[in-house]
Amino acid sequence: MKMSATESARKMGQDALDIQDASNIHGVISTLYEFMGKLREHPDYTGCPWMEKNPIIIALIDKLCHLTDIQVTELEPRNVISRAFNLCADLASGQDIEF
């Protein structure tokens, strides 16, 4: 799957990184809802599997897990989450990504 680094995607990628400092679960949930709508409008959107594997969504869900104290600590899920953060950083810097 791929995602072109459109202006909106770059901003969401950076916001997904910045939100990791958040402490307000309502704000994170609101952002997740907002981003899901924006991602549906992205030219590379192909449906639910694309959304479910999108690194922006993974980064936000990881933050929700952290705020609710149910964060995954197993090695494989952590690798997926680390990769998601790296892809968000790539997107924020203007690079197209594949996930």
Backbone as JSON, one array per atom type, in Angstrom:
{
  "sequence": "MKMSATESARKMGQDALDIQDASNIHGVISTLYEFMGKLREHPDYTGCPWMEKNPIIIALIDKLCHLTDIQVTELEPRNVISRAFNLCADLASGQDIEF",
  "N": [[0.84, -1.16, 0.0], [0.38, 2.31, -0.54], [1.08, 5.8, 0.11], [0.83, 8.97, -0.97], [2.71, 11.92, -0.41], [0.92, 14.25, 0.1], [-0.03, 17.67, 0.79], [-1.89, 17.68, 2.91], [-1.49, 15.09, 3.91], [1.17, 15.24, 4.77], [0.91, 17.08, 6.86], [-0.81, 15.65, 8.58], [0.87, 13.49, 9.16], [2.93, 14.77, 10.6], [1.41, 15.81, 12.71], [0.56, 13.41, 13.88], [2.91, 12.54, 14.99], [3.47, 14.66, 16.75], [1.32, 14.52, 18.51], [1.96, 12.62, 20.32], [2.78, 13.62, 22.69], [0.51, 14.28, 23.99], [-1.99, 14.51, 26.6], [-4.65, 14.37, 26.87], [-7.28, 12.41, 26.39], [-9.66, 12.8, 25.0], [-8.98, 14.73, 23.08], [-7.19, 13.25, 21.5], [-8.85, 11.23, 20.51], [-10.69, 12.8, 19.08], [-8.98, 13.84, 17.14], [-8.25, 11.46, 15.84], [-10.73, 10.72, 14.73], [-11.15, 12.93, 13.03], [-8.92, 12.67, 11.3], [-9.46, 10.21, 10.1], [-11.58, 10.85, 8.41], [-10.26, 12.68, 6.69], [-8.31, 11.0, 5.6], [-9.86, 9.25, 4.12], [-10.41, 10.85, 1.98], [-8.02, 11.04, 0.71], [-6.01, 10.7, -2.23], [-4.85, 8.15, -2.59], [-6.34, 6.4, -1.14], [-7.8, 3.26, -0.61], [-9.7, 1.79, 0.68], [-10.96, 0.0, 3.6], [-8.81, -1.84, 4.5], [-6.51, -0.36, 3.78], [-6.81, 1.89, 5.4], [-6.73, 0.69, 7.94], [-4.11, -0.22, 8.12], [-2.65, 2.06, 7.94], [0.02, 4.19, 8.79], [-0.38, 6.59, 10.17], [-2.84, 6.26, 11.47], [-2.16, 4.04, 13.05], [-0.21, 5.2, 14.74], [-1.79, 7.03, 16.19], [-3.61, 5.3, 17.45], [-1.85, 3.85, 19.0], [-1.13, 5.87, 20.8], [-3.59, 6.22, 22.11], [-3.76, 3.74, 23.36], [-1.6, 3.98, 25.1], [-2.49, 6.09, 26.76], [-4.61, 4.83, 28.02], [-3.39, 2.9, 29.39], [-2.92, 0.37, 28.27], [-0.94, -0.37, 26.58], [0.83, -2.15, 24.08], [3.47, -4.4, 24.57], [4.83, -6.46, 23.43], [7.28, -7.81, 21.19], [6.84, -7.99, 18.27], [4.39, -6.41, 17.7], [5.43, -3.96, 18.62], [7.42, -3.46, 16.75], [5.86, -2.96, 14.48], [4.61, -0.63, 15.3], [6.81, 1.08, 15.72], [7.75, 1.22, 13.1], [5.55, 2.52, 11.98], [5.76, 5.06, 13.18], [8.19, 5.89, 12.05], [7.42, 6.0, 9.35], [5.46, 8.01, 9.48], [7.1, 10.18, 10.09], [8.63, 10.26, 7.74], [6.6, 10.88, 5.9], [5.79, 13.38, 6.91], [8.02, 14.82, 6.27], [7.75, 15.09, 3.6], [8.03, 12.89, 1.96], [6.81, 10.3, -0.17], [5.17, 7.32, 0.88], [5.29, 3.73, 1.47], [3.38, 1.12, 2.78]],
  "CA": [[0.0, 0.0, 0.0], [1.19, 3.52, -0.61], [0.44, 7.06, 0.43], [1.57, 10.12, -1.48], [2.92, 12.96, 0.59], [0.18, 15.47, -0.2], [0.09, 18.65, 1.87], [-2.71, 17.2, 4.02], [-0.83, 13.9, 4.47], [2.36, 15.69, 5.5], [0.46, 17.69, 8.12], [-1.28, 14.58, 9.46], [2.04, 12.75, 9.62], [3.59, 15.55, 11.66], [0.49, 15.85, 13.87], [0.58, 12.09, 14.52], [4.13, 12.53, 15.81], [3.34, 15.67, 17.8], [0.28, 14.16, 19.48], [2.5, 11.66, 21.28], [2.94, 14.33, 23.97], [-0.82, 14.63, 24.51], [-2.46, 13.86, 27.82], [-6.09, 14.49, 26.83], [-7.79, 11.34, 25.54], [-10.7, 13.35, 24.12], [-8.3, 15.35, 21.95], [-6.63, 12.21, 20.63], [-9.98, 10.6, 19.83], [-11.19, 13.78, 18.11], [-8.02, 13.87, 16.04], [-8.4, 10.2, 15.12], [-11.96, 10.83, 13.94], [-10.89, 13.92, 11.97], [-7.97, 12.12, 10.34], [-10.1, 9.14, 9.32], [-12.3, 11.53, 7.33], [-9.29, 13.23, 5.74], [-7.66, 9.89, 4.91], [-10.8, 8.74, 3.12], [-10.35, 11.76, 0.82], [-6.68, 10.98, 0.12], [-6.08, 10.05, -3.54], [-4.38, 6.76, -2.55], [-7.26, 5.6, -0.3], [-8.35, 2.1, -1.33], [-10.69, 1.1, 1.49], [-10.68, -0.28, 5.02], [-7.47, -2.36, 4.79], [-5.55, 0.75, 3.66], [-6.99, 2.71, 6.6], [-6.32, -0.09, 9.11], [-2.65, -0.38, 8.12], [-2.04, 3.36, 7.74], [0.87, 4.52, 9.93], [-0.97, 7.7, 10.93], [-3.85, 5.65, 12.34], [-1.45, 3.21, 14.03], [0.41, 6.08, 15.73], [-2.84, 7.57, 17.06], [-4.14, 4.21, 18.27], [-0.83, 3.57, 20.0], [-1.25, 6.88, 21.85], [-4.77, 5.88, 22.9], [-3.38, 2.6, 24.22], [-0.73, 4.51, 26.15], [-3.3, 6.86, 27.71], [-5.5, 3.92, 28.76], [-2.51, 1.96, 30.06], [-3.01, -0.98, 27.69], [0.03, -0.37, 25.5], [1.42, -3.45, 23.75], [4.92, -4.43, 24.79], [5.43, -7.59, 22.73], [8.25, -7.36, 20.19], [6.3, -7.8, 16.92], [3.58, -5.19, 17.61], [6.28, -2.78, 18.8], [8.08, -3.22, 15.47], [4.85, -2.35, 13.62], [4.4, 0.73, 15.79], [8.04, 1.83, 15.42], [7.74, 1.46, 11.66], [4.52, 3.52, 11.73], [6.31, 6.36, 13.53], [9.17, 6.24, 11.02], [6.69, 6.37, 8.14], [4.85, 9.32, 9.73], [8.19, 11.16, 9.96], [8.93, 10.35, 6.3], [5.48, 11.6, 5.29], [5.86, 14.77, 7.37], [9.14, 15.49, 5.57], [7.41, 15.23, 2.18], [8.3, 11.67, 1.2], [5.75, 9.32, -0.36], [5.49, 6.13, 1.67], [4.65, 2.45, 1.22], [3.16, 0.42, 4.06]],
  "C": [[0.89, 1.23, 0.0], [0.36, 4.72, -0.19], [1.34, 8.18, -0.05], [1.62, 11.2, -0.42], [2.25, 14.26, 0.16], [0.35, 16.43, 0.97], [-0.68, 18.19, 3.11], [-2.04, 16.0, 4.7], [0.41, 14.29, 5.27], [1.97, 16.28, 6.85], [-0.04, 16.61, 9.08], [-0.13, 13.76, 10.0], [2.75, 13.46, 10.76], [2.71, 15.61, 12.91], [0.47, 14.52, 14.62], [1.82, 11.93, 15.39], [3.98, 13.47, 17.0], [2.36, 15.25, 18.89], [0.78, 13.16, 20.51], [2.76, 12.3, 22.64], [1.61, 14.65, 24.63], [-1.15, 13.88, 25.8], [-3.98, 13.86, 27.9], [-6.67, 13.46, 25.86], [-8.86, 11.84, 24.57], [-10.08, 13.99, 22.89], [-7.74, 14.34, 20.98], [-7.75, 11.53, 19.84], [-10.56, 11.53, 18.77], [-10.28, 13.85, 16.89], [-8.11, 12.61, 15.2], [-9.63, 10.25, 14.2], [-11.77, 11.79, 12.76], [-9.99, 13.34, 10.88], [-8.58, 11.0, 9.51], [-10.9, 9.74, 8.16], [-11.36, 12.06, 6.27], [-8.62, 12.12, 4.94], [-8.57, 9.27, 3.86], [-10.79, 9.58, 1.84], [-8.99, 11.72, 0.12], [-6.75, 10.24, -1.21], [-5.64, 8.59, -3.56], [-5.29, 5.85, -1.73], [-7.87, 4.48, -1.14], [-9.37, 1.32, -0.51], [-10.18, 0.81, 2.89], [-9.29, -0.86, 5.27], [-6.39, -1.28, 4.73], [-5.6, 1.61, 4.92], [-6.44, 1.98, 7.83], [-4.82, -0.24, 9.23], [-1.92, 0.96, 8.01], [-1.22, 3.76, 8.98], [0.34, 5.69, 10.76], [-1.99, 7.16, 11.93], [-3.17, 4.81, 13.42], [-0.82, 4.07, 15.12], [-0.63, 6.64, 16.7], [-3.42, 6.49, 17.98], [-3.13, 3.83, 19.35], [-0.9, 4.59, 21.14], [-2.48, 6.62, 22.71], [-4.48, 4.72, 23.84], [-2.51, 3.07, 25.37], [-1.56, 5.25, 27.21], [-4.22, 5.99, 28.56], [-4.73, 2.81, 29.45], [-2.68, 0.52, 29.57], [-2.03, -1.1, 26.51], [0.66, -1.75, 25.33], [2.92, -3.38, 23.95], [5.59, -5.61, 24.1], [6.27, -7.08, 21.57], [7.61, -7.07, 18.83], [5.38, -6.58, 16.82], [4.41, -3.91, 17.78], [7.0, -2.45, 17.5], [7.12, -2.54, 14.49], [4.66, -0.88, 14.02], [5.62, 1.6, 15.5], [8.1, 2.17, 13.94], [6.72, 2.54, 11.32], [5.05, 4.92, 12.05], [7.35, 6.82, 12.51], [8.49, 6.69, 9.73], [5.98, 7.72, 8.3], [5.9, 10.42, 9.58], [8.56, 11.35, 8.5], [7.86, 11.18, 5.6], [5.54, 13.08, 5.65], [6.97, 15.53, 6.65], [8.92, 15.57, 4.06], [7.68, 14.0, 1.33], [7.03, 10.84, 1.03], [6.16, 8.08, 0.41], [4.79, 4.9, 1.12], [4.54, 1.73, 2.54], [2.39, -0.83, 3.83]]
}
